[in-house]
Amino acid sequence: MACWKTLIGTRLRARSFSAQKTEVAIGVAALNRLLSVARPHSVRKQVKSV
């Protein structure tokens, strides 16, 4: 929630409900993109059995 408030703000700026839905969708898309960039891409290491 802190990331959302930092990125988008504490309140919606749009007046109509449809514009508010659009504003939230844009905010969610931006937040998801930022989180996907920051998420590490880990690969499982193959362990050789002797």
PyMOL Python script that loads the backbone (N, CA, C, O; Angstrom):
from pymol import cmd

cmd.read_pdbstr("""\
ATOM      1  N   MET A   1       0.828  -1.191   0.000  1.00  0.00           N
ATOM      2  CA  MET A   1       0.000   0.000   0.000  1.00  0.00           C
ATOM      3  C   MET A   1       0.874   1.257   0.000  1.00  0.00           C
ATOM      4  O   MET A   1       0.503   2.274  -0.587  1.00  0.00           O
ATOM      5  N   ALA A   2       2.008   1.187   0.644  1.00  0.00           N
ATOM      6  CA  ALA A   2       2.894   2.351   0.665  1.00  0.00           C
ATOM      7  C   ALA A   2       3.429   2.648  -0.732  1.00  0.00           C
ATOM      8  O   ALA A   2       3.562   3.812  -1.112  1.00  0.00           O
ATOM      9  N   CYS A   3       3.736   1.606  -1.493  1.00  0.00           N
ATOM     10  CA  CYS A   3       4.201   1.819  -2.874  1.00  0.00           C
ATOM     11  C   CYS A   3       3.102   2.468  -3.698  1.00  0.00           C
ATOM     12  O   CYS A   3       3.367   3.370  -4.492  1.00  0.00           O
ATOM     13  N   TRP A   4       1.869   2.014  -3.511  1.00  0.00           N
ATOM     14  CA  TRP A   4       0.732   2.582  -4.248  1.00  0.00           C
ATOM     15  C   TRP A   4       0.581   4.067  -3.921  1.00  0.00           C
ATOM     16  O   TRP A   4       0.447   4.891  -4.826  1.00  0.00           O
ATOM     17  N   LYS A   5       0.601   4.406  -2.649  1.00  0.00           N
ATOM     18  CA  LYS A   5       0.408   5.798  -2.231  1.00  0.00           C
ATOM     19  C   LYS A   5       1.562   6.687  -2.689  1.00  0.00           C
ATOM     20  O   LYS A   5       1.353   7.860  -2.999  1.00  0.00           O
ATOM     21  N   THR A   6       2.769   6.143  -2.733  1.00  0.00           N
ATOM     22  CA  THR A   6       3.906   6.911  -3.202  1.00  0.00           C
ATOM     23  C   THR A   6       3.817   7.154  -4.700  1.00  0.00           C
ATOM     24  O   THR A   6       4.082   8.257  -5.177  1.00  0.00           O
ATOM     25  N   LEU A   7       3.444   6.123  -5.431  1.00  0.00           N
ATOM     26  CA  LEU A   7       3.396   6.213  -6.886  1.00  0.00           C
ATOM     27  C   LEU A   7       2.175   6.984  -7.379  1.00  0.00           C
ATOM     28  O   LEU A   7       2.306   7.868  -8.226  1.00  0.00           O
ATOM     29  N   ILE A   8       1.005   6.665  -6.870  1.00  0.00           N
ATOM     30  CA  ILE A   8      -0.247   7.212  -7.375  1.00  0.00           C
ATOM     31  C   ILE A   8      -0.725   8.414  -6.571  1.00  0.00           C
ATOM     32  O   ILE A   8      -1.215   9.389  -7.141  1.00  0.00           O
ATOM     33  N   GLY A   9      -0.589   8.349  -5.287  1.00  0.00           N
ATOM     34  CA  GLY A   9      -1.065   9.426  -4.432  1.00  0.00           C
ATOM     35  C   GLY A   9      -2.060   8.877  -3.417  1.00  0.00           C
ATOM     36  O   GLY A   9      -2.381   7.689  -3.421  1.00  0.00           O
ATOM     37  N   THR A  10      -2.536   9.750  -2.561  1.00  0.00           N
ATOM     38  CA  THR A  10      -3.424   9.297  -1.485  1.00  0.00           C
ATOM     39  C   THR A  10      -4.894   9.288  -1.880  1.00  0.00           C
ATOM     40  O   THR A  10      -5.717   8.699  -1.180  1.00  0.00           O
ATOM     41  N   ARG A  11      -5.239   9.939  -3.001  1.00  0.00           N
ATOM     42  CA  ARG A  11      -6.646   9.951  -3.404  1.00  0.00           C
ATOM     43  C   ARG A  11      -6.752   9.975  -4.921  1.00  0.00           C
ATOM     44  O   ARG A  11      -5.793  10.287  -5.627  1.00  0.00           O
ATOM     45  N   LEU A  12      -7.943   9.638  -5.405  1.00  0.00           N
ATOM     46  CA  LEU A  12      -8.201   9.666  -6.841  1.00  0.00           C
ATOM     47  C   LEU A  12      -8.494  11.098  -7.271  1.00  0.00           C
ATOM     48  O   LEU A  12      -9.078  11.875  -6.516  1.00  0.00           O
ATOM     49  N   ARG A  13      -8.090  11.433  -8.471  1.00  0.00           N
ATOM     50  CA  ARG A  13      -8.309  12.783  -8.975  1.00  0.00           C
ATOM     51  C   ARG A  13      -9.525  12.876  -9.886  1.00  0.00           C
ATOM     52  O   ARG A  13     -10.083  13.958 -10.067  1.00  0.00           O
ATOM     53  N   ALA A  14      -9.939  11.755 -10.459  1.00  0.00           N
ATOM     54  CA  ALA A  14     -11.067  11.751 -11.391  1.00  0.00           C
ATOM     55  C   ALA A  14     -12.385  11.913 -10.633  1.00  0.00           C
ATOM     56  O   ALA A  14     -12.496  11.518  -9.472  1.00  0.00           O
ATOM     57  N   ARG A  15     -13.378  12.496 -11.298  1.00  0.00           N
ATOM     58  CA  ARG A  15     -14.676  12.722 -10.651  1.00  0.00           C
ATOM     59  C   ARG A  15     -15.673  11.611 -10.938  1.00  0.00           C
ATOM     60  O   ARG A  15     -16.341  11.131 -10.022  1.00  0.00           O
ATOM     61  N   SER A  16     -15.784  11.197 -12.185  1.00  0.00           N
ATOM     62  CA  SER A  16     -16.782  10.173 -12.518  1.00  0.00           C
ATOM     63  C   SER A  16     -16.250   8.787 -12.163  1.00  0.00           C
ATOM     64  O   SER A  16     -15.041   8.564 -12.098  1.00  0.00           O
ATOM     65  N   PHE A  17     -17.178   7.866 -11.936  1.00  0.00           N
ATOM     66  CA  PHE A  17     -16.796   6.524 -11.508  1.00  0.00           C
ATOM     67  C   PHE A  17     -16.026   5.789 -12.601  1.00  0.00           C
ATOM     68  O   PHE A  17     -15.071   5.071 -12.307  1.00  0.00           O
ATOM     69  N   SER A  18     -16.430   5.960 -13.853  1.00  0.00           N
ATOM     70  CA  SER A  18     -15.721   5.275 -14.944  1.00  0.00           C
ATOM     71  C   SER A  18     -14.295   5.816 -15.085  1.00  0.00           C
ATOM     72  O   SER A  18     -13.368   5.055 -15.361  1.00  0.00           O
ATOM     73  N   ALA A  19     -14.120   7.115 -14.899  1.00  0.00           N
ATOM     74  CA  ALA A  19     -12.776   7.696 -14.950  1.00  0.00           C
ATOM     75  C   ALA A  19     -11.941   7.240 -13.757  1.00  0.00           C
ATOM     76  O   ALA A  19     -10.729   7.069 -13.889  1.00  0.00           O
ATOM     77  N   GLN A  20     -12.564   7.042 -12.597  1.00  0.00           N
ATOM     78  CA  GLN A  20     -11.854   6.530 -11.432  1.00  0.00           C
ATOM     79  C   GLN A  20     -11.380   5.104 -11.673  1.00  0.00           C
ATOM     80  O   GLN A  20     -10.269   4.736 -11.292  1.00  0.00           O
ATOM     81  N   LYS A  21     -12.238   4.299 -12.313  1.00  0.00           N
ATOM     82  CA  LYS A  21     -11.848   2.921 -12.632  1.00  0.00           C
ATOM     83  C   LYS A  21     -10.653   2.911 -13.583  1.00  0.00           C
ATOM     84  O   LYS A  21      -9.739   2.101 -13.432  1.00  0.00           O
ATOM     85  N   THR A  22     -10.665   3.816 -14.561  1.00  0.00           N
ATOM     86  CA  THR A  22      -9.547   3.911 -15.492  1.00  0.00           C
ATOM     87  C   THR A  22      -8.279   4.348 -14.777  1.00  0.00           C
ATOM     88  O   THR A  22      -7.202   3.810 -15.035  1.00  0.00           O
ATOM     89  N   GLU A  23      -8.401   5.319 -13.882  1.00  0.00           N
ATOM     90  CA  GLU A  23      -7.250   5.804 -13.127  1.00  0.00           C
ATOM     91  C   GLU A  23      -6.644   4.692 -12.278  1.00  0.00           C
ATOM     92  O   GLU A  23      -5.422   4.567 -12.200  1.00  0.00           O
ATOM     93  N   VAL A  24      -7.479   3.896 -11.650  1.00  0.00           N
ATOM     94  CA  VAL A  24      -6.992   2.788 -10.827  1.00  0.00           C
ATOM     95  C   VAL A  24      -6.337   1.730 -11.701  1.00  0.00           C
ATOM     96  O   VAL A  24      -5.299   1.182 -11.329  1.00  0.00           O
ATOM     97  N   ALA A  25      -6.926   1.430 -12.862  1.00  0.00           N
ATOM     98  CA  ALA A  25      -6.340   0.429 -13.760  1.00  0.00           C
ATOM     99  C   ALA A  25      -4.958   0.852 -14.239  1.00  0.00           C
ATOM    100  O   ALA A  25      -4.051   0.025 -14.320  1.00  0.00           O
ATOM    101  N   ILE A  26      -4.791   2.126 -14.555  1.00  0.00           N
ATOM    102  CA  ILE A  26      -3.485   2.624 -14.973  1.00  0.00           C
ATOM    103  C   ILE A  26      -2.487   2.528 -13.832  1.00  0.00           C
ATOM    104  O   ILE A  26      -1.337   2.143 -14.042  1.00  0.00           O
ATOM    105  N   GLY A  27      -2.918   2.877 -12.624  1.00  0.00           N
ATOM    106  CA  GLY A  27      -2.041   2.783 -11.456  1.00  0.00           C
ATOM    107  C   GLY A  27      -1.613   1.362 -11.161  1.00  0.00           C
ATOM    108  O   GLY A  27      -0.453   1.110 -10.835  1.00  0.00           O
ATOM    109  N   VAL A  28      -2.549   0.431 -11.276  1.00  0.00           N
ATOM    110  CA  VAL A  28      -2.239  -0.980 -11.028  1.00  0.00           C
ATOM    111  C   VAL A  28      -1.261  -1.495 -12.073  1.00  0.00           C
ATOM    112  O   VAL A  28      -0.329  -2.227 -11.740  1.00  0.00           O
ATOM    113  N   ALA A  29      -1.463  -1.122 -13.333  1.00  0.00           N
ATOM    114  CA  ALA A  29      -0.546  -1.557 -14.393  1.00  0.00           C
ATOM    115  C   ALA A  29       0.859  -1.017 -14.159  1.00  0.00           C
ATOM    116  O   ALA A  29       1.842  -1.735 -14.343  1.00  0.00           O
ATOM    117  N   ALA A  30       0.954   0.234 -13.757  1.00  0.00           N
ATOM    118  CA  ALA A  30       2.269   0.826 -13.485  1.00  0.00           C
ATOM    119  C   ALA A  30       2.943   0.155 -12.299  1.00  0.00           C
ATOM    120  O   ALA A  30       4.139  -0.136 -12.347  1.00  0.00           O
ATOM    121  N   LEU A  31       2.189  -0.092 -11.238  1.00  0.00           N
ATOM    122  CA  LEU A  31       2.743  -0.736 -10.050  1.00  0.00           C
ATOM    123  C   LEU A  31       3.182  -2.167 -10.356  1.00  0.00           C
ATOM    124  O   LEU A  31       4.242  -2.597  -9.902  1.00  0.00           O
ATOM    125  N   ASN A  32       2.381  -2.905 -11.119  1.00  0.00           N
ATOM    126  CA  ASN A  32       2.755  -4.273 -11.497  1.00  0.00           C
ATOM    127  C   ASN A  32       4.016  -4.289 -12.339  1.00  0.00           C
ATOM    128  O   ASN A  32       4.859  -5.172 -12.179  1.00  0.00           O
ATOM    129  N   ARG A  33       4.155  -3.320 -13.237  1.00  0.00           N
ATOM    130  CA  ARG A  33       5.357  -3.263 -14.062  1.00  0.00           C
ATOM    131  C   ARG A  33       6.582  -2.975 -13.203  1.00  0.00           C
ATOM    132  O   ARG A  33       7.629  -3.593 -13.392  1.00  0.00           O
ATOM    133  N   LEU A  34       6.462  -2.044 -12.262  1.00  0.00           N
ATOM    134  CA  LEU A  34       7.593  -1.741 -11.376  1.00  0.00           C
ATOM    135  C   LEU A  34       7.975  -2.949 -10.533  1.00  0.00           C
ATOM    136  O   LEU A  34       9.159  -3.220 -10.334  1.00  0.00           O
ATOM    137  N   LEU A  35       6.982  -3.672 -10.040  1.00  0.00           N
ATOM    138  CA  LEU A  35       7.270  -4.844  -9.217  1.00  0.00           C
ATOM    139  C   LEU A  35       7.898  -5.962 -10.043  1.00  0.00           C
ATOM    140  O   LEU A  35       8.762  -6.687  -9.548  1.00  0.00           O
ATOM    141  N   SER A  36       7.474  -6.109 -11.295  1.00  0.00           N
ATOM    142  CA  SER A  36       8.054  -7.161 -12.130  1.00  0.00           C
ATOM    143  C   SER A  36       9.507  -6.851 -12.483  1.00  0.00           C
ATOM    144  O   SER A  36      10.314  -7.767 -12.641  1.00  0.00           O
ATOM    145  N   VAL A  37       9.844  -5.579 -12.607  1.00  0.00           N
ATOM    146  CA  VAL A  37      11.230  -5.201 -12.886  1.00  0.00           C
ATOM    147  C   VAL A  37      12.101  -5.460 -11.662  1.00  0.00           C
ATOM    148  O   VAL A  37      13.253  -5.873 -11.801  1.00  0.00           O
ATOM    149  N   ALA A  38      11.574  -5.228 -10.481  1.00  0.00           N
ATOM    150  CA  ALA A  38      12.354  -5.379  -9.253  1.00  0.00           C
ATOM    151  C   ALA A  38      12.440  -6.824  -8.777  1.00  0.00           C
ATOM    152  O   ALA A  38      13.295  -7.148  -7.953  1.00  0.00           O
ATOM    153  N   ARG A  39      11.572  -7.696  -9.279  1.00  0.00           N
ATOM    154  CA  ARG A  39      11.553  -9.088  -8.837  1.00  0.00           C
ATOM    155  C   ARG A  39      12.755  -9.834  -9.418  1.00  0.00           C
ATOM    156  O   ARG A  39      13.009  -9.730 -10.618  1.00  0.00           O
ATOM    157  N   PRO A  40      13.499 -10.582  -8.603  1.00  0.00           N
ATOM    158  CA  PRO A  40      14.661 -11.302  -9.122  1.00  0.00           C
ATOM    159  C   PRO A  40      14.232 -12.484  -9.999  1.00  0.00           C
ATOM    160  O   PRO A  40      13.212 -13.125  -9.742  1.00  0.00           O
ATOM    161  N   HIS A  41      15.010 -12.752 -11.012  1.00  0.00           N
ATOM    162  CA  HIS A  41      14.767 -13.896 -11.885  1.00  0.00           C
ATOM    163  C   HIS A  41      15.688 -15.020 -11.426  1.00  0.00           C
ATOM    164  O   HIS A  41      16.845 -15.092 -11.840  1.00  0.00           O
ATOM    165  N   SER A  42      15.172 -15.886 -10.577  1.00  0.00           N
ATOM    166  CA  SER A  42      15.999 -16.945 -10.022  1.00  0.00           C
ATOM    167  C   SER A  42      15.836 -18.219 -10.838  1.00  0.00           C
ATOM    168  O   SER A  42      14.767 -18.501 -11.379  1.00  0.00           O
ATOM    169  N   VAL A  43      16.915 -18.977 -10.911  1.00  0.00           N
ATOM    170  CA  VAL A  43      16.926 -20.237 -11.644  1.00  0.00           C
ATOM    171  C   VAL A  43      17.390 -21.307 -10.682  1.00  0.00           C
ATOM    172  O   VAL A  43      18.367 -21.122  -9.955  1.00  0.00           O
ATOM    173  N   ARG A  44      16.686 -22.427 -10.679  1.00  0.00           N
ATOM    174  CA  ARG A  44      17.059 -23.518  -9.787  1.00  0.00           C
ATOM    175  C   ARG A  44      18.339 -24.174 -10.285  1.00  0.00           C
ATOM    176  O   ARG A  44      18.472 -24.482 -11.469  1.00  0.00           O
ATOM    177  N   LYS A  45      19.263 -24.379  -9.382  1.00  0.00           N
ATOM    178  CA  LYS A  45      20.564 -24.958  -9.734  1.00  0.00           C
ATOM    179  C   LYS A  45      20.445 -26.476  -9.747  1.00  0.00           C
ATOM    180  O   LYS A  45      19.867 -27.077  -8.842  1.00  0.00           O
ATOM    181  N   GLN A  46      20.998 -27.079 -10.782  1.00  0.00           N
ATOM    182  CA  GLN A  46      21.005 -28.534 -10.898  1.00  0.00           C
ATOM    183  C   GLN A  46      22.083 -29.104  -9.969  1.00  0.00           C
ATOM    184  O   GLN A  46      23.229 -28.653  -9.988  1.00  0.00           O
ATOM    185  N   VAL A  47      21.711 -30.083  -9.170  1.00  0.00           N
ATOM    186  CA  VAL A  47      22.649 -30.718  -8.243  1.00  0.00           C
ATOM    187  C   VAL A  47      23.022 -32.072  -8.818  1.00  0.00           C
ATOM    188  O   VAL A  47      22.156 -32.899  -9.104  1.00  0.00           O
ATOM    189  N   LYS A  48      24.322 -32.291  -8.985  1.00  0.00           N
ATOM    190  CA  LYS A  48      24.811 -33.570  -9.519  1.00  0.00           C
ATOM    191  C   LYS A  48      24.937 -34.566  -8.370  1.00  0.00           C
ATOM    192  O   LYS A  48      25.580 -34.296  -7.355  1.00  0.00           O
ATOM    193  N   SER A  49      24.320 -35.698  -8.553  1.00  0.00           N
ATOM    194  CA  SER A  49      24.456 -36.745  -7.525  1.00  0.00           C
ATOM    195  C   SER A  49      25.608 -37.669  -7.901  1.00  0.00           C
ATOM    196  O   SER A  49      25.760 -38.054  -9.060  1.00  0.00           O
ATOM    197  N   VAL A  50      26.416 -38.017  -6.901  1.00  0.00           N
ATOM    198  CA  VAL A  50      27.610 -38.834  -7.139  1.00  0.00           C
ATOM    199  C   VAL A  50      27.358 -40.239  -6.785  1.00  0.00           C
ATOM    200  O   VAL A  50      28.248 -41.079  -6.918  1.00  0.00           O
TER     201      VAL A  50
END
""", "prot")
cmd.dss("prot")
cmd.show_as("cartoon", "prot")
cmd.util.cbc("prot")
cmd.orient("prot")
